[in-house]
Amino acid sequence: MSIFLTLLLVAAMIATVTMLVRGIVTFLKTTEADLKSGNGGPSASGLKQNKMMMGRIFFQAIAVLIAALLMLLSR
């Protein structure tokens, strides 16, 4: 069980880093024209950045829960 949870923890950490990198790449691709779109709502790149951030937070939460579960099981 401990090995399985450790593998899940590593997978969650990799997913977190992947979402972080994708969010940074999206941020770097954002141009000034995207920011000044003027349509009254969020730009497409802004929505994608929010999606990447929410994904990163989700995977971080999963990683923290798995780490806590591993600590409880190791007692």
mmCIF file of the N, C-alpha and C atoms, coordinates in Angstrom:
data_MODEL
# 
_entry.id   MODEL 
# 
loop_
_atom_site.group_PDB 
_atom_site.id 
_atom_site.type_symbol 
_atom_site.label_atom_id 
_atom_site.label_alt_id 
_atom_site.label_comp_id 
_atom_site.label_asym_id 
_atom_site.label_entity_id 
_atom_site.label_seq_id 
_atom_site.pdbx_PDB_ins_code 
_atom_site.Cartn_x 
_atom_site.Cartn_y 
_atom_site.Cartn_z 
_atom_site.occupancy 
_atom_site.B_iso_or_equiv 
_atom_site.pdbx_formal_charge 
_atom_site.auth_seq_id 
_atom_site.auth_comp_id 
_atom_site.auth_asym_id 
_atom_site.auth_atom_id 
_atom_site.pdbx_PDB_model_num 
ATOM 1   N N  . MET A 1 1  ? 0.821   -1.190 0.000   1.00 0.00 ? 1  MET A N  1 
ATOM 2   C CA . MET A 1 1  ? 0.000   0.000  0.000   1.00 0.00 ? 1  MET A CA 1 
ATOM 3   C C  . MET A 1 1  ? 0.868   1.258  0.000   1.00 0.00 ? 1  MET A C  1 
ATOM 4   N N  . SER A 1 2  ? 1.948   1.203  0.774   1.00 0.00 ? 2  SER A N  1 
ATOM 5   C CA . SER A 1 2  ? 2.841   2.341  0.864   1.00 0.00 ? 2  SER A CA 1 
ATOM 6   C C  . SER A 1 2  ? 3.511   2.628  -0.481  1.00 0.00 ? 2  SER A C  1 
ATOM 7   N N  . ILE A 1 3  ? 3.884   1.600  -1.189  1.00 0.00 ? 3  ILE A N  1 
ATOM 8   C CA . ILE A 1 3  ? 4.520   1.782  -2.500  1.00 0.00 ? 3  ILE A CA 1 
ATOM 9   C C  . ILE A 1 3  ? 3.532   2.402  -3.477  1.00 0.00 ? 3  ILE A C  1 
ATOM 10  N N  . PHE A 1 4  ? 2.290   1.929  -3.447  1.00 0.00 ? 4  PHE A N  1 
ATOM 11  C CA . PHE A 1 4  ? 1.258   2.465  -4.329  1.00 0.00 ? 4  PHE A CA 1 
ATOM 12  C C  . PHE A 1 4  ? 1.020   3.951  -4.056  1.00 0.00 ? 4  PHE A C  1 
ATOM 13  N N  . LEU A 1 5  ? 0.925   4.311  -2.782  1.00 0.00 ? 5  LEU A N  1 
ATOM 14  C CA . LEU A 1 5  ? 0.709   5.717  -2.425  1.00 0.00 ? 5  LEU A CA 1 
ATOM 15  C C  . LEU A 1 5  ? 1.912   6.575  -2.798  1.00 0.00 ? 5  LEU A C  1 
ATOM 16  N N  . THR A 1 6  ? 3.108   6.021  -2.655  1.00 0.00 ? 6  THR A N  1 
ATOM 17  C CA . THR A 1 6  ? 4.307   6.758  -3.051  1.00 0.00 ? 6  THR A CA 1 
ATOM 18  C C  . THR A 1 6  ? 4.303   7.020  -4.553  1.00 0.00 ? 6  THR A C  1 
ATOM 19  N N  . LEU A 1 7  ? 3.907   6.038  -5.341  1.00 0.00 ? 7  LEU A N  1 
ATOM 20  C CA . LEU A 1 7  ? 3.814   6.226  -6.788  1.00 0.00 ? 7  LEU A CA 1 
ATOM 21  C C  . LEU A 1 7  ? 2.746   7.263  -7.148  1.00 0.00 ? 7  LEU A C  1 
ATOM 22  N N  . LEU A 1 8  ? 1.627   7.221  -6.435  1.00 0.00 ? 8  LEU A N  1 
ATOM 23  C CA . LEU A 1 8  ? 0.591   8.228  -6.651  1.00 0.00 ? 8  LEU A CA 1 
ATOM 24  C C  . LEU A 1 8  ? 1.090   9.625  -6.279  1.00 0.00 ? 8  LEU A C  1 
ATOM 25  N N  . LEU A 1 9  ? 1.867   9.716  -5.202  1.00 0.00 ? 9  LEU A N  1 
ATOM 26  C CA . LEU A 1 9  ? 2.420   10.994 -4.787  1.00 0.00 ? 9  LEU A CA 1 
ATOM 27  C C  . LEU A 1 9  ? 3.369   11.544 -5.849  1.00 0.00 ? 9  LEU A C  1 
ATOM 28  N N  . VAL A 1 10 ? 4.224   10.691 -6.384  1.00 0.00 ? 10 VAL A N  1 
ATOM 29  C CA . VAL A 1 10 ? 5.148   11.125 -7.436  1.00 0.00 ? 10 VAL A CA 1 
ATOM 30  C C  . VAL A 1 10 ? 4.365   11.578 -8.666  1.00 0.00 ? 10 VAL A C  1 
ATOM 31  N N  . ALA A 1 11 ? 3.327   10.836 -9.032  1.00 0.00 ? 11 ALA A N  1 
ATOM 32  C CA . ALA A 1 11 ? 2.507   11.212 -10.189 1.00 0.00 ? 11 ALA A CA 1 
ATOM 33  C C  . ALA A 1 11 ? 1.827   12.566 -9.957  1.00 0.00 ? 11 ALA A C  1 
ATOM 34  N N  . ALA A 1 12 ? 1.321   12.802 -8.757  1.00 0.00 ? 12 ALA A N  1 
ATOM 35  C CA . ALA A 1 12 ? 0.672   14.081 -8.447  1.00 0.00 ? 12 ALA A CA 1 
ATOM 36  C C  . ALA A 1 12 ? 1.687   15.226 -8.481  1.00 0.00 ? 12 ALA A C  1 
ATOM 37  N N  . MET A 1 13 ? 2.908   14.962 -8.020  1.00 0.00 ? 13 MET A N  1 
ATOM 38  C CA . MET A 1 13 ? 3.939   15.998 -8.049  1.00 0.00 ? 13 MET A CA 1 
ATOM 39  C C  . MET A 1 13 ? 4.343   16.316 -9.489  1.00 0.00 ? 13 MET A C  1 
ATOM 40  N N  . ILE A 1 14 ? 4.461   15.299 -10.327 1.00 0.00 ? 14 ILE A N  1 
ATOM 41  C CA . ILE A 1 14 ? 4.793   15.517 -11.742 1.00 0.00 ? 14 ILE A CA 1 
ATOM 42  C C  . ILE A 1 14 ? 3.674   16.293 -12.428 1.00 0.00 ? 14 ILE A C  1 
ATOM 43  N N  . ALA A 1 15 ? 2.431   15.943 -12.129 1.00 0.00 ? 15 ALA A N  1 
ATOM 44  C CA . ALA A 1 15 ? 1.297   16.649 -12.714 1.00 0.00 ? 15 ALA A CA 1 
ATOM 45  C C  . ALA A 1 15 ? 1.282   18.115 -12.274 1.00 0.00 ? 15 ALA A C  1 
ATOM 46  N N  . THR A 1 16 ? 1.638   18.379 -11.018 1.00 0.00 ? 16 THR A N  1 
ATOM 47  C CA . THR A 1 16 ? 1.695   19.745 -10.510 1.00 0.00 ? 16 THR A CA 1 
ATOM 48  C C  . THR A 1 16 ? 2.736   20.561 -11.265 1.00 0.00 ? 16 THR A C  1 
ATOM 49  N N  . VAL A 1 17 ? 3.913   19.999 -11.435 1.00 0.00 ? 17 VAL A N  1 
ATOM 50  C CA . VAL A 1 17 ? 4.977   20.708 -12.147 1.00 0.00 ? 17 VAL A CA 1 
ATOM 51  C C  . VAL A 1 17 ? 4.590   20.919 -13.611 1.00 0.00 ? 17 VAL A C  1 
ATOM 52  N N  . THR A 1 18 ? 3.945   19.923 -14.213 1.00 0.00 ? 18 THR A N  1 
ATOM 53  C CA . THR A 1 18 ? 3.512   20.051 -15.603 1.00 0.00 ? 18 THR A CA 1 
ATOM 54  C C  . THR A 1 18 ? 2.517   21.197 -15.760 1.00 0.00 ? 18 THR A C  1 
ATOM 55  N N  . MET A 1 19 ? 1.544   21.269 -14.868 1.00 0.00 ? 19 MET A N  1 
ATOM 56  C CA . MET A 1 19 ? 0.563   22.352 -14.938 1.00 0.00 ? 19 MET A CA 1 
ATOM 57  C C  . MET A 1 19 ? 1.218   23.703 -14.679 1.00 0.00 ? 19 MET A C  1 
ATOM 58  N N  . LEU A 1 20 ? 2.202   23.742 -13.791 1.00 0.00 ? 20 LEU A N  1 
ATOM 59  C CA . LEU A 1 20 ? 2.916   24.981 -13.529 1.00 0.00 ? 20 LEU A CA 1 
ATOM 60  C C  . LEU A 1 20 ? 3.652   25.455 -14.775 1.00 0.00 ? 20 LEU A C  1 
ATOM 61  N N  . VAL A 1 21 ? 4.362   24.550 -15.430 1.00 0.00 ? 21 VAL A N  1 
ATOM 62  C CA . VAL A 1 21 ? 5.110   24.907 -16.633 1.00 0.00 ? 21 VAL A CA 1 
ATOM 63  C C  . VAL A 1 21 ? 4.158   25.335 -17.752 1.00 0.00 ? 21 VAL A C  1 
ATOM 64  N N  . ARG A 1 22 ? 3.053   24.617 -17.925 1.00 0.00 ? 22 ARG A N  1 
ATOM 65  C CA . ARG A 1 22 ? 2.084   24.996 -18.961 1.00 0.00 ? 22 ARG A CA 1 
ATOM 66  C C  . ARG A 1 22 ? 1.504   26.380 -18.682 1.00 0.00 ? 22 ARG A C  1 
ATOM 67  N N  . GLY A 1 23 ? 1.244   26.694 -17.411 1.00 0.00 ? 23 GLY A N  1 
ATOM 68  C CA . GLY A 1 23 ? 0.735   28.010 -17.048 1.00 0.00 ? 23 GLY A CA 1 
ATOM 69  C C  . GLY A 1 23 ? 1.746   29.107 -17.322 1.00 0.00 ? 23 GLY A C  1 
ATOM 70  N N  . ILE A 1 24 ? 3.014   28.840 -17.024 1.00 0.00 ? 24 ILE A N  1 
ATOM 71  C CA . ILE A 1 24 ? 4.061   29.828 -17.288 1.00 0.00 ? 24 ILE A CA 1 
ATOM 72  C C  . ILE A 1 24 ? 4.217   30.051 -18.785 1.00 0.00 ? 24 ILE A C  1 
ATOM 73  N N  . VAL A 1 25 ? 4.183   28.967 -19.569 1.00 0.00 ? 25 VAL A N  1 
ATOM 74  C CA . VAL A 1 25 ? 4.288   29.109 -21.025 1.00 0.00 ? 25 VAL A CA 1 
ATOM 75  C C  . VAL A 1 25 ? 3.121   29.920 -21.568 1.00 0.00 ? 25 VAL A C  1 
ATOM 76  N N  . THR A 1 26 ? 1.923   29.656 -21.077 1.00 0.00 ? 26 THR A N  1 
ATOM 77  C CA . THR A 1 26 ? 0.749   30.429 -21.505 1.00 0.00 ? 26 THR A CA 1 
ATOM 78  C C  . THR A 1 26 ? 0.910   31.898 -21.138 1.00 0.00 ? 26 THR A C  1 
ATOM 79  N N  . PHE A 1 27 ? 1.411   32.152 -19.938 1.00 0.00 ? 27 PHE A N  1 
ATOM 80  C CA . PHE A 1 27 ? 1.639   33.529 -19.504 1.00 0.00 ? 27 PHE A CA 1 
ATOM 81  C C  . PHE A 1 27 ? 2.652   34.227 -20.406 1.00 0.00 ? 27 PHE A C  1 
ATOM 82  N N  . LEU A 1 28 ? 3.719   33.535 -20.752 1.00 0.00 ? 28 LEU A N  1 
ATOM 83  C CA . LEU A 1 28 ? 4.754   34.142 -21.588 1.00 0.00 ? 28 LEU A CA 1 
ATOM 84  C C  . LEU A 1 28 ? 4.281   34.374 -23.020 1.00 0.00 ? 28 LEU A C  1 
ATOM 85  N N  . LYS A 1 29 ? 3.308   33.598 -23.473 1.00 0.00 ? 29 LYS A N  1 
ATOM 86  C CA . LYS A 1 29 ? 2.780   33.773 -24.826 1.00 0.00 ? 29 LYS A CA 1 
ATOM 87  C C  . LYS A 1 29 ? 1.735   34.880 -24.913 1.00 0.00 ? 29 LYS A C  1 
ATOM 88  N N  . THR A 1 30 ? 1.302   35.393 -23.778 1.00 0.00 ? 30 THR A N  1 
ATOM 89  C CA . THR A 1 30 ? 0.300   36.450 -23.760 1.00 0.00 ? 30 THR A CA 1 
ATOM 90  C C  . THR A 1 30 ? 0.910   37.740 -24.295 1.00 0.00 ? 30 THR A C  1 
ATOM 91  N N  . THR A 1 31 ? 0.245   38.328 -25.252 1.00 0.00 ? 31 THR A N  1 
ATOM 92  C CA . THR A 1 31 ? 0.737   39.570 -25.837 1.00 0.00 ? 31 THR A CA 1 
ATOM 93  C C  . THR A 1 31 ? -0.039  40.751 -25.276 1.00 0.00 ? 31 THR A C  1 
ATOM 94  N N  . GLU A 1 32 ? 0.460   41.936 -25.535 1.00 0.00 ? 32 GLU A N  1 
ATOM 95  C CA . GLU A 1 32 ? -0.223  43.139 -25.082 1.00 0.00 ? 32 GLU A CA 1 
ATOM 96  C C  . GLU A 1 32 ? -1.580  43.282 -25.756 1.00 0.00 ? 32 GLU A C  1 
ATOM 97  N N  . ALA A 1 33 ? -1.670  42.820 -27.007 1.00 0.00 ? 33 ALA A N  1 
ATOM 98  C CA . ALA A 1 33 ? -2.949  42.872 -27.713 1.00 0.00 ? 33 ALA A CA 1 
ATOM 99  C C  . ALA A 1 33 ? -3.987  41.984 -27.033 1.00 0.00 ? 33 ALA A C  1 
ATOM 100 N N  . ASP A 1 34 ? -3.550  40.837 -26.507 1.00 0.00 ? 34 ASP A N  1 
ATOM 101 C CA . ASP A 1 34 ? -4.463  39.965 -25.775 1.00 0.00 ? 34 ASP A CA 1 
ATOM 102 C C  . ASP A 1 34 ? -4.995  40.659 -24.531 1.00 0.00 ? 34 ASP A C  1 
ATOM 103 N N  . LEU A 1 35 ? -4.121  41.387 -23.856 1.00 0.00 ? 35 LEU A N  1 
ATOM 104 C CA . LEU A 1 35 ? -4.521  42.060 -22.619 1.00 0.00 ? 35 LEU A CA 1 
ATOM 105 C C  . LEU A 1 35 ? -5.465  43.225 -22.874 1.00 0.00 ? 35 LEU A C  1 
ATOM 106 N N  . LYS A 1 36 ? -5.326  43.870 -24.037 1.00 0.00 ? 36 LYS A N  1 
ATOM 107 C CA . LYS A 1 36 ? -6.153  45.028 -24.372 1.00 0.00 ? 36 LYS A CA 1 
ATOM 108 C C  . LYS A 1 36 ? -7.237  44.664 -25.380 1.00 0.00 ? 36 LYS A C  1 
ATOM 109 N N  . SER A 1 37 ? -7.777  43.466 -25.267 1.00 0.00 ? 37 SER A N  1 
ATOM 110 C CA . SER A 1 37 ? -8.773  43.028 -26.251 1.00 0.00 ? 37 SER A CA 1 
ATOM 111 C C  . SER A 1 37 ? -10.024 43.907 -26.225 1.00 0.00 ? 37 SER A C  1 
ATOM 112 N N  . GLY A 1 38 ? -10.375 44.430 -25.062 1.00 0.00 ? 38 GLY A N  1 
ATOM 113 C CA . GLY A 1 38 ? -11.463 45.398 -24.978 1.00 0.00 ? 38 GLY A CA 1 
ATOM 114 C C  . GLY A 1 38 ? -12.852 44.827 -25.198 1.00 0.00 ? 38 GLY A C  1 
ATOM 115 N N  . ASN A 1 39 ? -13.030 43.523 -25.111 1.00 0.00 ? 39 ASN A N  1 
ATOM 116 C CA . ASN A 1 39 ? -14.357 42.956 -25.332 1.00 0.00 ? 39 ASN A CA 1 
ATOM 117 C C  . ASN A 1 39 ? -15.201 42.921 -24.059 1.00 0.00 ? 39 ASN A C  1 
ATOM 118 N N  . GLY A 1 40 ? -14.691 43.460 -22.984 1.00 0.00 ? 40 GLY A N  1 
ATOM 119 C CA . GLY A 1 40 ? -15.457 43.535 -21.753 1.00 0.00 ? 40 GLY A CA 1 
ATOM 120 C C  . GLY A 1 40 ? -15.337 42.306 -20.871 1.00 0.00 ? 40 GLY A C  1 
ATOM 121 N N  . GLY A 1 41 ? -14.777 41.231 -21.366 1.00 0.00 ? 41 GLY A N  1 
ATOM 122 C CA . GLY A 1 41 ? -14.631 40.013 -20.589 1.00 0.00 ? 41 GLY A CA 1 
ATOM 123 C C  . GLY A 1 41 ? -13.188 39.558 -20.568 1.00 0.00 ? 41 GLY A C  1 
ATOM 124 N N  . PRO A 1 42 ? -12.952 38.453 -19.913 1.00 0.00 ? 42 PRO A N  1 
ATOM 125 C CA . PRO A 1 42 ? -11.578 37.948 -19.860 1.00 0.00 ? 42 PRO A CA 1 
ATOM 126 C C  . PRO A 1 42 ? -11.127 37.441 -21.234 1.00 0.00 ? 42 PRO A C  1 
ATOM 127 N N  . SER A 1 43 ? -9.829  37.571 -21.485 1.00 0.00 ? 43 SER A N  1 
ATOM 128 C CA . SER A 1 43 ? -9.287  37.124 -22.764 1.00 0.00 ? 43 SER A CA 1 
ATOM 129 C C  . SER A 1 43 ? -9.143  35.601 -22.750 1.00 0.00 ? 43 SER A C  1 
ATOM 130 N N  . ALA A 1 44 ? -8.953  35.038 -23.922 1.00 0.00 ? 44 ALA A N  1 
ATOM 131 C CA . ALA A 1 44 ? -8.787  33.583 -24.032 1.00 0.00 ? 44 ALA A CA 1 
ATOM 132 C C  . ALA A 1 44 ? -7.540  33.126 -23.287 1.00 0.00 ? 44 ALA A C  1 
ATOM 133 N N  . SER A 1 45 ? -6.473  33.906 -23.375 1.00 0.00 ? 45 SER A N  1 
ATOM 134 C CA . SER A 1 45 ? -5.244  33.516 -22.672 1.00 0.00 ? 45 SER A CA 1 
ATOM 135 C C  . SER A 1 45 ? -5.435  33.634 -21.158 1.00 0.00 ? 45 SER A C  1 
ATOM 136 N N  . GLY A 1 46 ? -6.208  34.620 -20.720 1.00 0.00 ? 46 GLY A N  1 
ATOM 137 C CA . GLY A 1 46 ? -6.493  34.748 -19.293 1.00 0.00 ? 46 GLY A CA 1 
ATOM 138 C C  . GLY A 1 46 ? -7.285  33.565 -18.766 1.00 0.00 ? 46 GLY A C  1 
ATOM 139 N N  . LEU A 1 47 ? -8.250  33.120 -19.550 1.00 0.00 ? 47 LEU A N  1 
ATOM 140 C CA . LEU A 1 47 ? -9.024  31.942 -19.147 1.00 0.00 ? 47 LEU A CA 1 
ATOM 141 C C  . LEU A 1 47 ? -8.153  30.697 -19.092 1.00 0.00 ? 47 LEU A C  1 
ATOM 142 N N  . LYS A 1 48 ? -7.246  30.578 -20.058 1.00 0.00 ? 48 LYS A N  1 
ATOM 143 C CA . LYS A 1 48 ? -6.352  29.421 -20.063 1.00 0.00 ? 48 LYS A CA 1 
ATOM 144 C C  . LYS A 1 48 ? -5.397  29.469 -18.872 1.00 0.00 ? 48 LYS A C  1 
ATOM 145 N N  . GLN A 1 49 ? -4.918  30.663 -18.535 1.00 0.00 ? 49 GLN A N  1 
ATOM 146 C CA . GLN A 1 49 ? -4.052  30.799 -17.365 1.00 0.00 ? 49 GLN A CA 1 
ATOM 147 C C  . GLN A 1 49 ? -4.789  30.393 -16.095 1.00 0.00 ? 49 GLN A C  1 
ATOM 148 N N  . ASN A 1 50 ? -6.041  30.810 -15.968 1.00 0.00 ? 50 ASN A N  1 
ATOM 149 C CA . ASN A 1 50 ? -6.839  30.426 -14.797 1.00 0.00 ? 50 ASN A CA 1 
ATOM 150 C C  . ASN A 1 50 ? -7.047  28.922 -14.745 1.00 0.00 ? 50 ASN A C  1 
ATOM 151 N N  . LYS A 1 51 ? -7.280  28.312 -15.886 1.00 0.00 ? 51 LYS A N  1 
ATOM 152 C CA . LYS A 1 51 ? -7.463  26.856 -15.947 1.00 0.00 ? 51 LYS A CA 1 
ATOM 153 C C  . LYS A 1 51 ? -6.197  26.131 -15.494 1.00 0.00 ? 51 LYS A C  1 
ATOM 154 N N  . MET A 1 52 ? -5.045  26.623 -15.931 1.00 0.00 ? 52 MET A N  1 
ATOM 155 C CA . MET A 1 52 ? -3.780  26.007 -15.533 1.00 0.00 ? 52 MET A CA 1 
ATOM 156 C C  . MET A 1 52 ? -3.544  26.178 -14.029 1.00 0.00 ? 52 MET A C  1 
ATOM 157 N N  . MET A 1 53 ? -3.880  27.357 -13.498 1.00 0.00 ? 53 MET A N  1 
ATOM 158 C CA . MET A 1 53 ? -3.692  27.604 -12.079 1.00 0.00 ? 53 MET A CA 1 
ATOM 159 C C  . MET A 1 53 ? -4.597  26.696 -11.247 1.00 0.00 ? 53 MET A C  1 
ATOM 160 N N  . MET A 1 54 ? -5.848  26.557 -11.656 1.00 0.00 ? 54 MET A N  1 
ATOM 161 C CA . MET A 1 54 ? -6.770  25.702 -10.909 1.00 0.00 ? 54 MET A CA 1 
ATOM 162 C C  . MET A 1 54 ? -6.330  24.235 -10.972 1.00 0.00 ? 54 MET A C  1 
ATOM 163 N N  . GLY A 1 55 ? -5.809  23.809 -12.118 1.00 0.00 ? 55 GLY A N  1 
ATOM 164 C CA . GLY A 1 55 ? -5.284  22.449 -12.232 1.00 0.00 ? 55 GLY A CA 1 
ATOM 165 C C  . GLY A 1 55 ? -4.096  22.229 -11.316 1.00 0.00 ? 55 GLY A C  1 
ATOM 166 N N  . ARG A 1 56 ? -3.218  23.227 -11.251 1.00 0.00 ? 56 ARG A N  1 
ATOM 167 C CA . ARG A 1 56 ? -2.046  23.118 -10.369 1.00 0.00 ? 56 ARG A CA 1 
ATOM 168 C C  . ARG A 1 56 ? -2.469  23.027 -8.910  1.00 0.00 ? 56 ARG A C  1 
ATOM 169 N N  . ILE A 1 57 ? -3.419  23.840 -8.523  1.00 0.00 ? 57 ILE A N  1 
ATOM 170 C CA . ILE A 1 57 ? -3.903  23.808 -7.141  1.00 0.00 ? 57 ILE A CA 1 
ATOM 171 C C  . ILE A 1 57 ? -4.546  22.460 -6.834  1.00 0.00 ? 57 ILE A C  1 
ATOM 172 N N  . PHE A 1 58 ? -5.306  21.926 -7.779  1.00 0.00 ? 58 PHE A N  1 
ATOM 173 C CA . PHE A 1 58 ? -5.950  20.623 -7.599  1.00 0.00 ? 58 PHE A CA 1 
ATOM 174 C C  . PHE A 1 58 ? -4.901  19.534 -7.374  1.00 0.00 ? 58 PHE A C  1 
ATOM 175 N N  . PHE A 1 59 ? -3.880  19.492 -8.226  1.00 0.00 ? 59 PHE A N  1 
ATOM 176 C CA . PHE A 1 59 ? -2.854  18.456 -8.088  1.00 0.00 ? 59 PHE A CA 1 
ATOM 177 C C  . PHE A 1 59 ? -2.017  18.658 -6.831  1.00 0.00 ? 59 PHE A C  1 
ATOM 178 N N  . GLN A 1 60 ? -1.798  19.901 -6.431  1.00 0.00 ? 60 GLN A N  1 
ATOM 179 C CA . GLN A 1 60 ? -1.087  20.146 -5.176  1.00 0.00 ? 60 GLN A CA 1 
ATOM 180 C C  . GLN A 1 60 ? -1.891  19.625 -3.988  1.00 0.00 ? 60 GLN A C  1 
ATOM 181 N N  . ALA A 1 61 ? -3.182  19.846 -4.008  1.00 0.00 ? 61 ALA A N  1 
ATOM 182 C CA . ALA A 1 61 ? -4.032  19.363 -2.916  1.00 0.00 ? 61 ALA A CA 1 
ATOM 183 C C  . ALA A 1 61 ? -4.005  17.841 -2.847  1.00 0.00 ? 61 ALA A C  1 
ATOM 184 N N  . ILE A 1 62 ? -4.053  17.201 -3.999  1.00 0.00 ? 62 ILE A N  1 
ATOM 185 C CA . ILE A 1 62 ? -3.984  15.742 -4.020  1.00 0.00 ? 62 ILE A CA 1 
ATOM 186 C C  . ILE A 1 62 ? -2.651  15.272 -3.449  1.00 0.00 ? 62 ILE A C  1 
ATOM 187 N N  . ALA A 1 63 ? -1.553  15.928 -3.844  1.00 0.00 ? 63 ALA A N  1 
ATOM 188 C CA . ALA A 1 63 ? -0.228  15.549 -3.346  1.00 0.00 ? 63 ALA A CA 1 
ATOM 189 C C  . ALA A 1 63 ? -0.138  15.711 -1.830  1.00 0.00 ? 63 ALA A C  1 
ATOM 190 N N  . VAL A 1 64 ? -0.698  16.796 -1.303  1.00 0.00 ? 64 VAL A N  1 
ATOM 191 C CA . VAL A 1 64 ? -0.671  17.020 0.146   1.00 0.00 ? 64 VAL A CA 1 
ATOM 192 C C  . VAL A 1 64 ? -1.487  15.949 0.865   1.00 0.00 ? 64 VAL A C  1 
ATOM 193 N N  . LEU A 1 65 ? -2.651  15.617 0.332   1.00 0.00 ? 65 LEU A N  1 
ATOM 194 C CA . LEU A 1 65 ? -3.474  14.575 0.957   1.00 0.00 ? 65 LEU A CA 1 
ATOM 195 C C  . LEU A 1 65 ? -2.775  13.218 0.948   1.00 0.00 ? 65 LEU A C  1 
ATOM 196 N N  . ILE A 1 66 ? -2.139  12.884 -0.151  1.00 0.00 ? 66 ILE A N  1 
ATOM 197 C CA . ILE A 1 66 ? -1.418  11.605 -0.231  1.00 0.00 ? 66 ILE A CA 1 
ATOM 198 C C  . ILE A 1 66 ? -0.246  11.606 0.753   1.00 0.00 ? 66 ILE A C  1 
ATOM 199 N N  . ALA A 1 67 ? 0.484   12.723 0.829   1.00 0.00 ? 67 ALA A N  1 
ATOM 200 C CA . ALA A 1 67 ? 1.604   12.800 1.774   1.00 0.00 ? 67 ALA A CA 1 
ATOM 201 C C  . ALA A 1 67 ? 1.111   12.659 3.218   1.00 0.00 ? 67 ALA A C  1 
ATOM 202 N N  . ALA A 1 68 ? -0.004  13.279 3.539   1.00 0.00 ? 68 ALA A N  1 
ATOM 203 C CA . ALA A 1 68 ? -0.568  13.143 4.884   1.00 0.00 ? 68 ALA A CA 1 
ATOM 204 C C  . ALA A 1 68 ? -0.994  11.703 5.164   1.00 0.00 ? 68 ALA A C  1 
ATOM 205 N N  . LEU A 1 69 ? -1.586  11.074 4.171   1.00 0.00 ? 69 LEU A N  1 
ATOM 206 C CA . LEU A 1 69 ? -1.993  9.678  4.322   1.00 0.00 ? 69 LEU A CA 1 
ATOM 207 C C  . LEU A 1 69 ? -0.774  8.769  4.511   1.00 0.00 ? 69 LEU A C  1 
ATOM 208 N N  . LEU A 1 70 ? 0.288   9.033  3.773   1.00 0.00 ? 70 LEU A N  1 
ATOM 209 C CA . LEU A 1 70 ? 1.517   8.257  3.938   1.00 0.00 ? 70 LEU A CA 1 
ATOM 210 C C  . LEU A 1 70 ? 2.095   8.426  5.341   1.00 0.00 ? 70 LEU A C  1 
ATOM 211 N N  . MET A 1 71 ? 2.053   9.644  5.864   1.00 0.00 ? 71 MET A N  1 
ATOM 212 C CA . MET A 1 71 ? 2.566   9.876  7.218   1.00 0.00 ? 71 MET A CA 1 
ATOM 213 C C  . MET A 1 71 ? 1.721   9.169  8.260   1.00 0.00 ? 71 MET A C  1 
ATOM 214 N N  . LEU A 1 72 ? 0.413   9.160  8.058   1.00 0.00 ? 72 LEU A N  1 
ATOM 215 C CA . LEU A 1 72 ? -0.459  8.459  9.013   1.00 0.00 ? 72 LEU A CA 1 
ATOM 216 C C  . LEU A 1 72 ? -0.235  6.955  8.971   1.00 0.00 ? 72 LEU A C  1 
ATOM 217 N N  . LEU A 1 73 ? -0.001  6.423  7.790   1.00 0.00 ? 73 LEU A N  1 
ATOM 218 C CA . LEU A 1 73 ? 0.217   4.983  7.659   1.00 0.00 ? 73 LEU A CA 1 
ATOM 219 C C  . LEU A 1 73 ? 1.602   4.557  8.125   1.00 0.00 ? 73 LEU A C  1 
ATOM 220 N N  . SER A 1 74 ? 2.549   5.466  8.189   1.00 0.00 ? 74 SER A N  1 
ATOM 221 C CA . SER A 1 74 ? 3.912   5.096  8.572   1.00 0.00 ? 74 SER A CA 1 
ATOM 222 C C  . SER A 1 74 ? 4.094   4.998  10.093  1.00 0.00 ? 74 SER A C  1 
ATOM 223 N N  . ARG A 1 75 ? 3.113   5.418  10.852  1.00 0.00 ? 75 ARG A N  1 
ATOM 224 C CA . ARG A 1 75 ? 3.206   5.332  12.313  1.00 0.00 ? 75 ARG A CA 1 
ATOM 225 C C  . ARG A 1 75 ? 3.196   3.921  12.789  1.00 0.00 ? 75 ARG A C  1 
# 
